[in-house]
Amino acid sequence: MTQPPWWTSAVVYQVYPRSFMDSDGDGIGDLGGLRQRLDHLTDLGVDVVWLSPVYASPQADNGYDISDYQAIDDAFGTLEEFDALLAELHERGMKLVMDLVVNHTSDQHPWFADSRASRTSPKRDWYWWRPPRAGLAAGEPGAEPTNWHSFFSGPTWELDEATGEYFLHLFAREQPDLNWENPEVRQAVYAMMRWWLDRGVDGFRMDVINMISKDVAPDGGLPDGPPLPGSPYGDGSAAYLCGPRVHEFLQEMHREVFAGRPERLLTVGEMPGVTVEQARLFTDPARAEVDMVFQFEHVGLDFDGDKWHSRPLRLRDLKASFGRWQAGLAEVGWNSLYWDNHDQPRAVSRFGDDSPAHRRDSATCLATLLHLHRGTPYVYQGEELGMANAPFATLADLRDVESLNHVAQAVAAGEDPAQVLAAIRPVSRDNARTPVQWDATEHAGFTTGTPWIAVNPDHVEWNAAAQRDDPRSVFAHHRALIALRHTSPTVQLGDFTMLLPDHDDVYAFTRARDDETLLVVCNVSGTPYRLGELLPEAAGAQLVLGNLADPDPVVLGAWDARVLQLR
């Protein structure tokens, strides 16, 4: 029998280095700080550290705008410190996955400097340059080559006055998109990836990797998108999400970079807008593209039109989404499992109940629900402590480019700043980026200086030091969930069957393999239910893992989560 890939039993921990731990007192987390806190990761039991970008960068988007792929940014340390971190992780039995950001670079990358130098530059077509729309002069309203709307507000095209042409940026204007149609671009990227693998890193999480192929017409044109309601812009996603050559590019990448290397490597593709059917293709081992994808379907279920207009999550919608992905990748492919990351608000505030009465139980309930699915779980820093959204009091508390651009656009349109803040507060990416709460001291043990973004004031109660030796803590429960995945073939590879698909509060499913069946029951609410009335098969089942100290055998309590072994 073929051995399943190692990552079917692994758990990944994402480190956002700017907010993890500061070792030199400048208020910004760094590689030295991460090295100081490796015992925390060892105690938790994770297998892989995914390190958000630490490359040289002007930090327009906190490192996702890279100016040198083969240098460490001064804010985070040196290449020697990186090598030391990598060696220490390997000594502890953990792998290190780098963040690969190659849909775009920084506008300060030497490649882009060469590209914009003149229309005849040898690197001109390393990026997407286009003249103004026919019949309009450069700089006129509507002269942009397409009507596409940027993810970070405004148009996706920026005029370069020196050459009279526009360059494409799907994200911030400081993040011009690379032109993957150019084979020289692809070879430069592959060479850089091989350089990191030769250095010893264990794989890549690939940022928005399904956007690298654009739907180009034979004449080099790009299509307009359908108009967005209430906006002068259009939705261009049909032209760049899972574009016509994306599978070709990823297969080429695999041949050029990963073929022949040890199977310890991990490749994860972040893919906004990807469907289950597309994900089967991307993650089919026979196609040699990526091992798993990050999809965004479940973290869009509480959007009312867009992320700035939220609505409560309906549990039945979550079940339908998760169930579809579990079924769709059951025989071919693999799921990534996550609630939190650097782009999402904190799950305990978003999908749980962060009130004092229920915060601990809802955090552990959500963790149980996620980790017992079939797939590789991802823990985002602080999630294992039950960290919650921040109480941003003013717009001046915000740091994220996406949030700040939205504020500027909304206020310019005449919206009340107080109402703009109220809408942003629960959804801003800054919620994920407040410093990790290590202890109850002034800046939560994160820094001896002034943190780049304020520490959540609840760190006095919610911190690692308070939880480390508490067997009922959120940290302890995550440690138990990770240990269960390491030891249980049923959790790793068992079949998934959704139960109670239409129940509004209780999420239940089975995992079955060989002669073992695990029943997972999670009450995602503050309303108690009689367990036997919902699931008669739970009667007499053995408790494998639960999140409450003394669960009632009859009543499923508020935010009560149980993993039961059926007789």
C-alpha positions, 0 to 999 in steps of 0.5 A: 500500500502506498504511504499517504503524504506526510502532510495528511497527519500534519498541522501548520502554524502561520507566523506573521513575523511583524506581530509575533515577537520583537527581539530588539525593542523597535516595536516590530517582530523579527526573526530573533523574536521567533527564535526566542518563542520556538518552545511555544511551537514545540509545546503546541506540537505543530509540524510546519511553520509557514512564515509570512514574507520576510523578504526585503520590502518597502512594506506598502503591504506589510511585506507582500510587496517584495523588492528583493526575493533573495534578501531579508528585510532589515526590519526582520533581521539578516540572512544569517539569522534566517539560516539559524532559524531554519536550522533550529526548526529542523532540529526540533522536527519542524519544517519551514514553508516560505510565503511565495509572492510572485503574482506581483512585486514591489514597484521598487524591485529592480525588475520593475525599475528596468521595466518602467525605464522606457518603452524599449527596455528589455524588461518592459514586458516583464510587467503588464503595460498598456496604452490608454483606451482608444480615443482617450488621452493618458490621465483622462477619466476612463482612459485606463486600459480596462475598467477593472477594480483593484482589491485595494480600492480604485482602478487596477491601472496606474499611469506612468507619466514618463512613458505615457502608459499604464501598468497593471496592479490587481492590489496596491499601486505599489504592487505591479503584476508580473507578466507570466506570459513572458518565459523570462519572468517564469525562469527568473521566478523558478531560479529564485525558488530553487535558491531557497530550496537549496538553502533548506526551506521545505516548500512554499505557500503561494500567494494568489497563485491562481491570478498569474495567468491573465486572459489575453486576446490575440491582439494583447488586449484585456477584456472589461468586466461587468460593472460593479453596482454603485462603482465606476469600475468593473469586475475583471476577475473572469480574466485573471482568476484561474486564467487559461494558462494557470495549469500549464504554468504550475505544471511547468513550475513543478517540473522546473523547481520540485521534480526530483527533490525529496517528498518532504516539500509542501506546496500550497496555493492560495486561490481566491474564487477557486471552485471545488472542480478546479481545486480537484485539478490543481491538487490531483497528484497525477497532474503535479501542480500543488499539494493543496489549495486555500479556498475562500468560500467559507470566509465569504459566507458572512458578506452582504455584498462585500466584506465591508457589509457583514451579516451573521453566518448561517450555520447551514450555509457553512455546512453546505460549503464545507460538506461540498469541499469534503465530498469534492476532494474525497477521492482526488486532491486535498483540503486546507482547513482554516478559520484565521490567517493574516487576512481574516478577522479573529474567528472567535469574534467572527464565528464564535462568541468572544464575551467573557461567558463563552469565549474560551468554550466557543474558541475551543468549539470552533477549533474542534469543528475545524480540526476534525475535518479531512484536510490539513489544519492551519493555526494562525498565531494567537488562535491557539490562545483564543485571541479576539478582534481588537477594539479599534477606537479611532481610524488612527488605530488602523494600519492595513493598506486595504482598510486605509484605502477603503476609509479614504474612498468612503470618507471622500464619498461623503460617508460618516467617519464614525460609521465607516469605522463601525463597519471596518472594525469587525472585518479589518485585516488589522484584527489579525495583526495585533501582537501575539499576547505572551503575558500580562505586561504592558505590551503583552511581552511582545516588545520592550519598545512601542509596538507598530500596532497597539496590543489588544488591551484584553492581553492582561487576561488572555495570554500564553503565560496564563494558559501554558499550564492550564489544562482547560485553556484554549492552548491546551485544547489545541495541543490535544487536537493536534496530538489526536491528528498525529495519532489517529488514522481516522482523523487523518484519512477517514471518510467524512459524512455530514449529519444534521445539514439543516440544523441551525446550531449544531454541526455534526459529522462522522469520520470513518476508517476501517472498523472505527467511526468517530462522531463529532458534535459541535453546538455552535451556539449558546442554546443547549440541546438534548443530545439523544434527540438530535443523534440517538447513536451518541448514546453510550458512545465513548468520549475521545475528546471534549472541550468542556470539563464535565460534559453532561451525558444528556445535554449538549451545552452551549459551545459544547464540542465532543469527539465520540467513538461509536460502539 
